[in-house]
Amino acid sequence: MEELIARVTQTTGLEQATARKAIGIILGYLQNEGPQNEVNQLIAALPGAEEAIEQSKTGASGGLMGMVGSMGGGVMALGGQLMGAGVSMGQMQPLGKELFAYGREKAGEDVMGPIVGSIPGLSQFV
């Protein structure tokens, strides 16, 4: 996870704590929205992923994120959660691209392809 966080901070300019939280938010989103088998393989291939997901859940209720969540799910809700964690619109695409590139390196395209293909709108961020 530290290697991924370093890559994300270098690419996006996010601080380490924000990058870790953002990665956890995205992985948690994939757990909820993506194909379970492939998402489980991705998380297993990323040491520290479970911890990042759990840490990202703290303080995730109410405020902007609660409001976005009440408007419905999907990629828009994910974007709202990321903004609530301190990720700007301009940082979201580089963050997604770096995370998914790392996922392809660690878990393979046969895992990442179905994840990206199964979630409407996700491909614009990866």
C-alpha positions in Angstrom: 0.0 0.0 0.0 2.9 2.4 0.7 4.2 2.1 -2.8 0.7 2.9 -4.2 0.3 5.8 -1.8 3.7 7.2 -2.9 2.7 6.9 -6.6 -0.6 8.6 -6.0 0.9 11.5 -4.0 3.5 12.0 -6.7 0.9 12.0 -9.5 -1.8 14.0 -7.7 0.0 16.2 -5.2 -2.3 14.8 -2.4 -0.9 14.4 1.1 -0.2 10.8 2.2 -3.2 10.7 4.6 -5.6 12.1 2.0 -4.2 9.7 -0.6 -4.7 6.7 1.7 -8.2 7.7 2.5 -9.1 8.3 -1.2 -7.7 4.9 -2.1 -9.7 3.3 0.7 -12.9 5.1 -0.5 -12.4 3.9 -4.1 -11.7 0.3 -3.0 -14.7 0.3 -0.7 -16.8 1.6 -3.6 -15.5 -1.2 -5.8 -16.4 -3.7 -3.1 -20.0 -2.4 -3.1 -20.5 -1.9 -6.8 -18.1 -4.2 -8.6 -18.1 -7.9 -9.4 -17.3 -9.6 -6.1 -14.9 -12.2 -7.3 -12.6 -9.8 -9.2 -12.8 -7.1 -6.5 -11.8 -9.7 -3.9 -8.8 -10.7 -6.0 -7.8 -7.1 -6.4 -8.0 -6.4 -2.7 -6.0 -9.6 -2.0 -3.3 -8.4 -4.4 -2.9 -5.1 -2.6 -1.4 -5.5 0.9 -3.0 -3.0 3.3 -6.1 -2.6 1.1 -8.5 -3.9 3.8 -7.1 -1.5 6.4 -7.3 1.4 4.0 -11.0 0.6 3.3 -11.8 0.4 7.0 -9.9 3.7 7.7 -11.8 5.4 4.9 -15.1 4.6 6.6 -14.4 6.7 9.7 -16.3 10.0 9.6 -18.0 9.1 6.3 -21.5 10.0 7.4 -23.3 13.3 7.3 -22.2 16.5 5.7 -21.5 16.6 1.9 -21.0 12.8 1.7 -24.3 12.1 3.4 -26.0 14.5 1.1 -24.4 13.0 -2.0 -25.2 9.5 -0.8 -28.9 10.4 -0.4 -29.0 11.6 -4.0 -28.1 8.0 -5.2 -25.1 5.9 -5.8 -22.9 5.5 -8.7 -19.7 7.3 -9.8 -21.2 10.7 -8.8 -21.6 9.6 -5.2 -18.0 8.3 -5.3 -16.9 11.7 -6.6 -18.7 13.4 -3.7 -17.0 11.1 -1.2 -13.6 11.9 -2.7 -14.3 15.6 -2.6 -15.4 15.3 1.0 -12.0 13.6 1.7 -10.1 16.5 0.2 -9.6 15.3 -3.4 -10.3 18.0 -6.1 -12.0 17.3 -9.4 -8.7 17.8 -11.1 -7.1 15.1 -8.9 -9.7 12.4 -9.4 -8.8 11.2 -12.8 -5.0 11.0 -12.1 -5.9 9.3 -8.8 -8.1 6.7 -10.6 -5.6 6.2 -13.4 -2.7 5.5 -10.9 -4.8 3.2 -8.7 -6.1 1.2 -11.7 -2.6 1.0 -13.3 -1.2 -0.3 -10.0 -4.1 -2.8 -9.8 -3.3 -4.0 -13.3 0.4 -4.5 -12.3 -0.5 -6.4 -9.1 -3.7 -8.3 -10.0 -3.7 -8.4 -13.8 -5.9 -7.1 -16.6 -8.2 -10.2 -16.3 -9.1 -8.9 -12.8 -9.3 -5.1 -13.6 -11.1 -5.4 -16.9 -14.3 -6.8 -15.5 -14.3 -4.3 -12.6 -14.0 -1.3 -14.9 -16.5 -2.8 -17.4 -19.1 -3.5 -14.8 -19.5 -0.1 -13.2 -21.2 2.5 -15.4 -19.1 5.8 -15.8 -16.0 4.4 -14.1 -14.0 4.2 -17.3 -13.8 8.0 -17.5 -11.7 8.0 -14.3 -9.3 5.2 -15.2 
